[in-house]
Structure formats: structure tokens, C-alpha cells
């Protein structure tokens, strides 16, 4: 379940990166005067594109690293359990 949530978060970060970097300057100026929720925040973020991109990339990397760790730990646990079961079956088969 945690892995699925992390993959969804990674997709959200990637989608935000694409959406915010492809936003044209003209559309950004329209956001400044818009009354919709979040438009002013997007305008402020677009005013400093370096900080925006760095923040999104760091967030995405952290989520991807955590997803990798979760996947590796889950795999190790599964392999360990199967190996233990195989050893036990081999011991029982010998007796």
C-alpha cells in the first residue's frame, strides 16, 4: 500500500513539473489577476523558476528513493521467507 502511495506521489511531482514548466508567460500573467484557489501561488512559483524546479526535483527524488527502499525491503523479506520455507521443507524431506 505504501509503495502505491509513493508511486502516485511521484506521478504528482512529475505532473506538477510538466504543468508548471510548460506554462507560458502570458498564461502566468493571467494567473496573477485570477481569483481561483492557488493561482497566486503558481504565479509566485513561476517568478522564481530555479527554486520551483529544484523543489519539485528534490521532492520527486526523495519519493522515488523511498519507493525504492520500500520495494527492496519488501523483496528481501519475501525472499528470506521463501528461502526459510525451502530449507525447512528440505530438512523435513531428509527425515
C-alpha positions as CSV (number, residue, x, y, z in Angstrom):
1,X,0.0,0.0,0.0
2,X,2.8,2.4,0.9
3,X,4.5,1.7,-2.4
4,X,1.4,2.5,-4.3
5,X,1.1,5.8,-2.5
6,X,4.7,6.7,-3.2
7,X,4.3,5.9,-6.9
8,X,1.2,8.2,-7.0
9,X,3.2,10.9,-5.3
10,X,6.0,10.5,-7.8
11,X,3.5,10.9,-10.6
12,X,2.1,14.0,-8.9
13,X,5.5,15.6,-8.7
14,X,6.2,14.7,-12.4
15,X,2.9,16.1,-13.4
16,X,3.5,19.3,-11.5
17,X,6.9,19.7,-13.1
18,X,5.4,19.3,-16.6
19,X,2.4,21.6,-15.9
20,X,4.4,24.4,-14.3
21,X,7.4,24.4,-16.7
22,X,5.1,24.4,-19.7
23,X,3.0,27.3,-18.5
24,X,3.5,30.2,-20.9
25,X,4.5,33.7,-19.6
26,X,1.2,35.1,-20.9
27,X,-0.8,32.5,-19.0
28,X,1.2,33.2,-15.9
29,X,0.3,36.9,-16.0
30,X,-3.4,35.9,-16.3
31,X,-3.0,33.8,-13.1
32,X,-1.8,36.8,-11.2
33,X,-5.2,38.5,-11.5
34,X,-7.3,35.3,-11.2
35,X,-9.4,34.7,-8.1
36,X,-9.2,30.9,-8.3
37,X,-7.6,29.0,-5.5
38,X,-3.8,28.5,-5.9
39,X,-3.4,30.8,-8.9
40,X,-1.4,33.4,-7.0
41,X,0.8,30.7,-5.5
42,X,1.5,29.4,-9.0
43,X,2.3,32.9,-10.1
44,X,4.8,33.3,-7.2
45,X,6.4,30.0,-8.0
46,X,6.8,30.9,-11.7
47,X,8.5,34.1,-10.7
48,X,11.4,32.0,-9.4
49,X,11.7,29.1,-11.9
50,X,15.0,27.9,-10.5
51,X,13.6,27.4,-7.0
52,X,10.4,25.9,-8.4
53,X,12.3,23.3,-10.5
54,X,14.8,22.4,-7.7
55,X,11.9,22.0,-5.2
56,X,10.0,19.7,-7.5
57,X,13.0,17.6,-8.4
58,X,14.2,17.2,-4.8
59,X,10.7,16.1,-3.8
60,X,10.4,13.7,-6.7
61,X,13.8,12.2,-5.9
62,X,13.0,11.8,-2.3
63,X,9.8,10.0,-3.1
64,X,11.5,7.8,-5.6
65,X,14.3,6.9,-3.2
66,X,11.8,6.0,-0.5
67,X,9.8,3.9,-3.0
68,X,13.0,2.0,-4.0
69,X,13.8,1.4,-0.3
70,X,10.3,0.1,0.4
71,X,10.4,-2.2,-2.7
72,X,13.8,-3.6,-1.8
73,X,12.9,-4.3,1.8
74,X,9.7,-6.0,0.8
75,X,11.6,-8.1,-1.7
76,X,14.2,-9.1,0.9
77,X,11.5,-10.1,3.3
78,X,9.7,-12.2,0.7
79,X,12.9,-13.9,-0.5
80,X,14.0,-14.6,3.1
81,X,10.6,-16.1,4.0
82,X,10.7,-18.3,0.8
83,X,14.3,-19.5,1.5
84,X,13.4,-20.3,5.0
85,X,10.4,-22.3,3.9
86,X,12.6,-24.2,1.3
87,X,15.2,-25.0,3.9
88,X,12.5,-26.3,6.3
89,X,11.0,-28.4,3.6
90,X,14.4,-29.9,2.7
91,X,15.0,-30.8,6.4
92,X,11.6,-32.4,6.7
93,X,12.2,-34.3,3.4
94,X,15.5,-35.7,4.7
95,X,13.9,-37.0,7.8
